[in-house]
Amino acid sequence: MSEPGQNEAPQAPTDAEGHAGNVEQSSPATGEASPNGHEDAMKTPTAGIPSVMPAGPIHVRFYGATNVGLIREHNEDNLTVANLTTKVRDLPDGLVQEAEVLPDGILLAVCDGMGGAAAGEVASQMAVDTIFEIMSGGETCASRDDLARRLVYSIEDAGGRIFGSAKMDRSRRGMGTTATAAALIDKVLFVGQVGDSRAYVLRNGELSLITKDQSLVNQLIEAGQLTEEEAESFEHSNIILQALGTTEDVSVDLTFLELRQGDRIMMCSDGLSGMVHSEIIREVLAEVRDIPACCARLIEMANAGGGHDNITCIIADFDGPGLAPAAGAPKAAYQQYPLPVLEEDDERAARRTSMKSGATKPGSDVKRAPIEYDDPAPTLPTGAPIPWSLVALGAILLGALLLFAFFIVFGLTTTAEPDVPPMPPPPIVPSAPVELRIRTDISNGHLFVDGEDYGPVTSGADVQLELSSGVHRLEIRVAGSPIVSSELTLRPGIPGDVLLSGPSAEEDGAEPPPTPVPTPAPPGATGTPVP
């Protein structure tokens, strides 16, 4: 659901007194000084030191908490708050981490699992563990681009691992998780998001949403089909457009925020943002300065609002001379980060296609001609070149052999062979049907496969089909209107397992909902449609 500040364009940089114009500016990617001649606060890199060192120390205090809520039997949310320099992660309840931002930086991540039983919990735990493992491993990031690229890669890799685990363990088919992770090594905070877990910033008493929900309801708001007021009671608000683990590849939405003194970052799962109005969140964040007490208050408010889902909250406070004052600072807003494409061909470059890059940078769209190679001279197994006379002799002998075979077959047969009718082509054997199990929480709906009605579906009851291998489109319609749809590919011999998640059945006489946008489904598969 859209929030204040989400769709506003970032304002021009200002100085400490709020005057726009001739102020020090730098590229968010490189930290280089702007053409106006002012030097940026970043220093020239030396061995082992990032190239984006702030002008002074940046202090941070951060803490996270999670709660099962009032309805769910177990908690499928997970979080991590980590100092990547000291490798200290997830202190016991009530203990706040206090640190100066050092070269390896800090990491904050919220993951909201899904899939039922213990599968959602497994997916979210795998996600936070993988993100921490990749962000804390390897050499210190030498630039903001390196950090941003590593953050995107860690989220993508977490999705790949969860997807692979679900394929190996049939009981975990369909598990997935959202992931919203933030990291910084200087004054620029990067946020990578898949799903609808959120990140907010409280600055100068104003609350701004700096992520954009990848959900059906938010897409309908942006398309003008829902208003903010209608969205608050929209019955399909639980449908998200992508999650880690449900498909092999994901598209990470990478955004950034230049921090100011006194900024308070709050990250949460939709168990909090869906239960507590943004104005209430703003009031609590502004009034309760103790971080553990503030997290506890927000969780208490979510439970007071119904506690229908697991609740997770992370709060981080930033200060220090390494940050510019907040007075006169532009209002925080959602801003995509234009991550440049790597030119070298390494294993990370193979995963670039799933990154969102925002606006392209100059030179990033230059086309290159294919590389041409000279034909090498033939060599012997020892590496010595083969004499060309020997190559010519071999070609002559091969030609003579082919000519001899031609005369044997067509010129030297003296007895007429009876006409033999041509052999009929081998019969086309259709591929064996592939089993597909479809689960849903939608009642009073009808299942459609490739536009054909396969009968009613009931919440909690599995539908077993045998479909041919290939691409199929699945839909569940209520009162003739599609509620959820998915396109998947079934491969021969590999059973499919699909979860088509949606709301409970509509009441009789209810107006059909607007057509939703397809949600992603795991790969997985011909049955008989209902006449």
N, C-alpha and C positions, 0 to 999 in steps of 0.2 A: 504494500500500500504506500502510495506516495506520501512524503512528509515535507514540512516546510524546509526550503533550502535545497531540496533534492534536484530540481530541474533548473535552478538558476545558474546562469553563466558566471564563471569566476571573474571578479573585478580586477582592474588594473592594480599593480603593486603600488603601495604607498609607503611614505617614510614613517618614522615613529610618531610624528604629530598628525598623520593622516593625510598629508598633502600628496596628491598624485603627480606623476610627471617625472622629473629628473631624479630618480631614485635608483639605488643599486639593484640591478636585476641579473639573474643568472638562469641558464638553461636548467630545467629540472633534471635532465638526463646527465649532464656532464659537470655542472657546477662551474663552468667557465664564465669569466667576466663578460658583461655585455659590451657592445660596441661603443657605449658612451665613455669608456675609458676608466670606469671605476673597477677596482679589483674586487672579486668575490671573496667571501670569507674562507673559501676552500684553499688549501695549501697544495703545493706541488707534491705528488706522491713520492715517497721513498720506499725502500724495500720493506715489505710487511705492514705498511701503513696505508689506509684507504686514501683515495684522492679527494674525498669529500669531508675532510675534517671541519667541524664547526669552529666558529671564531672563539668560543669559550665552552665551558662545561655545560652539558645538558643533564638535568636531574630528572629521574622518573621514579614514581612509586606506583606499583601495580599489584592487583589481586583479582582472583576469580572464585566464583562459587556456583554450584549447581544443585538443583532440587528436583525431586521426582514429580512434584505437583500433587493434586488431590485425586486424580482419576486413574492415571497409569499405574500398572503394577510394578514396573521397573523403569529405571532411568536409561534412556537411549542417547542422551546428550553426553558429550565429552568436551573438555577444554584443556588448554595448556597455556601457562604463562611462564616464560623462560628467559633467563639471561644467557645469551648465546656466547658471551665471553667466558663466564664462569661455569657454564653448563648447568647452573642451578635451575631446577624446573619444579613447578607445582608444590610449593611449600604447604605444610599442614594447614587445616582450617584456622582462620583468624590471623595468620602471619602474613604480613605485607612485605613484598620485596622492595627494597630501596637500593638504587644503583645510579651511578653515572653512566651515561651511554658511552660505551667503549667501542673500539673498532669492529667487533663482531656483532654489536647491536643487541636488540631484544626481539622477542617473538610473542605475539598474542594470537590465539586461535580458538574459535568456537565451532563445533560440529554437532549437527542435529541428525541423529540416525533414524532410519526407517526400515521397515521390512518385517516387523512382527517378531515374536518370541525373543531370542537373544540376538537375532541377526543385526538389528539396527544398532545395538550397543557394540557389537563386534566391528561394524563398519565405521562408526564414529571413532572408536578407539584406534583402529588401524590408521585412520586419517590423521589424527593428532600425532601419533607416534611417527608416521612417515614424514609428515611436515617438519617435525622437530629434528628427526634424523638427518634430513637433507639440509635444512637450514643451519644446523650446528656442525655439519661435516665439511670437509674440504678446506681450502685456503680462505683467508679473510677476503671478503669482497673488496675489490679495488675501486669500485665506483657505484653510483646509484643504479646504473643500468645492470651491473652484475647482481646486485641485491634483488632488484625487481625481477630479473630473469630467473634467479634461483627460487624466488618465492613462487612464481608461476609454475616452474618445473616441479617443485615439491608438491603442489596441489594436483597437477596432472598425474604425477607418478603415484600419488595416493589413490587416485581414481583407478588407475590401471591395476594396482595391487588388489584393491577391493573387488574389481570386476573379475580378475583371475581367480581369486579365492571363492567367489560365488559360483564360478563355473566348475571348480573342483569339488565343492561340497554342495550337493543337491538340496540339503536342508536350508541353505543360505541363499538360494536363488531369489533374485529380486531385492536383495538388501542394498542399501545405499545410504548416503549421508550428504547433508549440506556441508559447506566449508567456507568460512570467512576467516582469513588469516591476515594479520598486520605485522609489519617488520620495519625497522629503521636502523640506520647507522649514523645518522646525523639529524638535521632538522626536518627532513622530508619523510613522512610516514607513507608507506605503500600498503595498499589493501588489495588482496586477491579474493574474489568471491565466486562461488558456485552455489546457486540455490537462493534462499531467502533469509539466512541469518544476517543480522544487520550490524553496522558500525555507525555510531553517532559521535558528534563533538559538541561539547558545551563551551562556548566562547563568548565572553562579555555578556553572560546571562542568557544568550540565545542558543537554542538547540537546533542542530542541523544534521540531517541524514546524509552521510557521505558515500553510501552504497545504494544500489538500485536493485530491488527485489526481482529475481528471475522467476516470476510467478504469473499465473493466469490473470489474477485480479489486477496486478500492476500493468500488464499489457493492455487490458481492457480500459483502464484509466487513461493510459497514454494514447489509445486509439479513440478516445472520446466516447466510448460506449458505457462507461460508468462514471459517476461523480464520486468525489471523496466521501460524501455522506452515504451514498449507496454502497460503496465498497466496504464500509464498516459492518454491514449486515449481509454481505454477499455470501451465499451458501457454499460456493466453490472456492473459498479463500485458501483451502489447504492444498490446492493443486499447484505444484511448481513445475517449471519447464525443463530443468535438468538437475542432476545430482551426481555425486561421485559414485561410481560402481555400477550404475544402471546401464551405462554404455561404455564402450572401450575408450572413447575420447570425449573430452569435455572442453568447453570454451570458457576460459578463466577471464572474468571481467577485472581488469587491473586498473585501479584508481590511485590517486595520490593526494596528500594534503601537506602543505607547509605549516608546521606547528608554530604556535606562538606561546609566550609565557602565560601560564595559568590554564592552558587548554586541558580539558578533561575528556578523555576518550571513553566511550561505553560501547561494548560489543555484546550482543545477546542473541539467543535463539528466538524463534517466533512464539515460544511459550511465554515470553515476556512482552515482546512488542505487539503480539496479537491480543493480549489481555489488558494492557495498560495504555491509556491514551498518551500521546506524545507530550501533551502539556503537563500531565502528571509526572511523566519521566523527567521532564525539564525541571519541575519544582523540586523533586527529590534530589536530583543531581546537584542543583544549585544550593540547597539548604543543608544537606547532610554531607559534611566535609570528610568525616572518617570513612575510609574506603570500605572496610568490611561491614560497617553499619549501613552504609549506603546500598551495598549489594543485598544485604539482608532485607532492607526496607523495600527495595524493588521486587524481590522475590515474594515478600509478604503481600505486596499490592497485586502481583499476578495471581497468587492463590486466592486473594479476596475477590478477584474478578472472575473466579471459576476454577482456576488451576487445571484446565482441561489438558494441558500438555506439560512435558518436562520443561524446566526453566533453568537457563544458564545465563550468567552475567559476568563480564569482566570490566573492570574500571582501571584506568591508568591516568595519573596526573603528571603533567610535564611542566618544568620550570628551569630556570638557570640562564646565565648570560649568553649562552650559545643560541638562544632563541630571541627573536625580536619581540618587543612589547606587543601586547594584544590591543592596546588603545589605538584606535584608528585602523585596525586591521580589516581587510575585506571579510565579508561574511563567508563562512565555510560552505562549500557546495560539492556536489558530485562532479568529479573531473577524471575522465579517462586519461591514462598515461600512455604517451606515444612511444612504446618500447621499440627501439630499432632492431632490425633483423640482423642476425649474425651472418657474416660472409663465409666463415670457415665451415666445412662440412664435418660436423661432429655429431655425437649421438643426441645432443639436445636439439640440434637443428632439425632433426627428423620429427620432432614434436612441435615445431613452431606453428604448424597449421592450425592448432587448436587455441592459439593465443589471440585475444582481442588486442589490437594495437592502437586503436583510436586514430588520430590524425597522423598521416605519414610525414616523415621528416625529409628535408631536401636530400635528393640523391638516393632515397630508398627505393625508387621505382625505376632505376636505370636498368635497361635490358642488356644482357650480355650474349654475345655470339657463342655457339657451341665450340668447344676446343677441338681442333683437328690434329690428328696424330699421323705421322709418316708411317707407312707400312714397313715393319722391320724385316731385315733379311732373315730367311729361314736358318735355323741352327740345329745342330745335333744335340742329343741329350747332355753331352758334356759341355755345351755352350759354344763349341767351335762352329763357325759358319759352314754350311753345306756348299760344296763347289757347284756352280751353276751348270757345268757340263753334266754332273750327276743328276741334277734336277731335270734337265732336258731329256736325258736318256730314260729316266723313269716315266716321263710324259709320253715318249714314243712307245714304250712297252705297254703302257696302259691303253693307248689308242689301238694298238695291234690286237690286244686281248679283247677289247670291245668289238672290233670288227670281226674277229674270228667267231665270237659268240653270236653275232648277228647272222652270219652265213650258216652256222650250225642250225639255228632255229628256223630260218626262212628259206634257205637255198638248198640244203642238202637232204631234205626229207623227200623220198621218192614215193611213198605210199600216202594216198589221200586219207586224211583222218576224217571220220564222220563228223558232221556238224554237231557240235555240243551246245545245247541251249544255254544261254547265260544263267548263272546262278541267281536266284532271287535275292534281293537284299535281306540282310538279317532283320528279323522282326524287332520293332522298337519296344524295348522293355521299360515300362515306366519305373521310375525310382520308387523304392519302398516308402510307404507313408511314414511320416515323422510324427511322433506323439507330441502333443502340445497340451499343457495344463494351464488353464486361465483361472485366476483368482480375482475376486473383486469385493469391495464393500458397498457396492451400489445395489439397492433392492428395486424390484418392479421395473427392471430394464430388460432390453433385448440385446443379444449379442449379434453383431453383424461382422462377417468375414468377407472382405473384398466386395462389399455392397450387398451380400446375401444374408438373409435372416437365419440365424442358427438357434433361435429359440430364446426363451426367457432366462435370466440369470438372477441368482439370489445371493444376498450378502452372506459371506462365510462358506458358501458351497462352491466346490471346484467344478469347472466344466472341462471334460476330457475330450479332445478332438484328435483326429488323425488327418493331417494336412500334407499336401505334397511339399517337397522342398522348394525353396524360392522365397520371393518377397510377398508378404501378405499384409493387408491393412485391417486392423481390428478396431471395432467401435462398440461402445455401449450406448444405446439410445433409450431415452425415457420420453414417452409421449411423442415419439417421432423426432426428437431433437438429440443430436449427439451430446453426450456428457463428457466422455473421454475417448480418445482415439490414440492408436499407436501403430507404427509401421515397423515390422521386424522381418528378418531374414532367417529362414529355417534351413539348416544344412543337413544333408543326408546322414542318418544314423545318430544325430545329436538331438535328444529330446529338448523341447522348449518349455519354459516356465515363465509366465507373464503375470504381473500384478497390475491390474487396471484399477487404480485407486480413485475414489471420488466420494461425494457426500452420501448420506443416507437417502433413501427413496423419497421423492417429492410427495407432498400430500395430494390427495385427489382434487382435481380442479385447479391446481397451481399453474401459474403461467410458465410455459417452458423457458428454461434459462437460455442465455445467449450461447452461441456455438463456441465451445472452448478451443484453445490452441492445443495441438497434439503434445502429449507429454512423452519423454523418451522412454524406451523400453529396452530390456536386454535382448541380445540376439538369440535367437532360439530357432519356420516350418511350413490329407485333403479330406475333408469330412463331407457330410451330407447336409445341405441347408434345409431349413424348415420350409415345407411347401407353402 
